[in-house]
Amino acid sequence: MDDASFHEETLNSEEVFAGRLLHVHRDQVRLPDGHESVREWVAHPGAVVIIALLDNGQLLFERQFRYPLRRVFLELPAGKIDAGEHILDTARRELREETGYKAKTWRHLGTLHTCIGYSNERIEVFYAHGLSYIGAQLDHGEILDVLEMRLDDALLAVRDGEITDGKTIGALLWAEKTLSGAWPLPA
């Protein structure tokens, strides 16, 4: 079957919650078989995640508390795309704000869709190297630790359940393939 055979037609859309970050919608749809159904989904502005490679061969990571799960997570630097902001500008801003580093070289590697069953969130994956420390500028209320980790150790942390954040796991796939040369860096 072609993609059009799976298409669901939106009959009605209602925003049922409008927050500072997220907007929740309830849509009435017509399914490909002609029946109707309801789809609830979350609108998200999008985000970036950064594979930041230090000259010593290690990657920058962050430890921070994530309220929805009420625990500390180990993850790659990341952040929300502001309205009207170019994704590369977001990546540069987030790397600087959260880790205190800037990078000489940036490459956009691809896009992750983290929650396709209930959100339109997309996360743009960037690779950054040629890093130099210029000082962090954390957002108000942002508390985190920055640490360095070898890629192999990060992959073991995924295997061992120490890294469970989806964007970090997805970006580490890109890191492994890119740093091994299996996937060439885009020009």
Secondary structure by P-SEA (a helix, b strand, c coil): cccccccccccccccccccccbbbbbbbbbccccccbbbbbbbbcccccccccccccbbbbbbbbbccccbbbbbcccccccccccaaaaaaaaaaacccccccccccccccccccccccbbbbbbbbcccccccccccccbbbbbbcccaaaaaaaaaacccccaaaaaaaaaaaaaaaccccccc
